[in-house]
Amino acid sequence: MATELRPSQALRLWQTVSLSEVRDDAPDLTLRQMAILLHVYLEPPPHTIRDLARLLDVTKPVITRALDTMGAMGLVTRYRDDADRRNVLVRRTVAGALYIERFGDLIIAKAKELPS
């Protein structure tokens, strides 16, 4: 079921979700970190640092710093690819899956509160 939003409604939804996130006790992710996390959880693996850097059009060190932060929060882990030891793969975690599920539920709840 697709929902049609006017630009002002979409921005209001983004605002209310963002406000809820910064007020919550959950980890406060940057937009870049959220883009990485959503890609890792919504797209099928494998996810390499190289591929994530290409996707976001940033350098590999930028992705590494973001993954360091998200790894410390328990949202993702990294490991060497057994098939090609040069590759570092990003793995989902239970905590990360719960974070993404809660975030999706928050978006749904806030969308229902939008005025018609």
Secondary structure, DSSP 8 states (H G I E B T S, - for coil): ------HHHHHHHHHHHHHHHHHSSS----HHHHHHHHHHHHS-S--BHHHHHHHHTS-HHHHHHHHHHHHHTTSEEEEE-SS-TT-EEEEE-HHHHHHHHHHHHHHHHHHHTS--
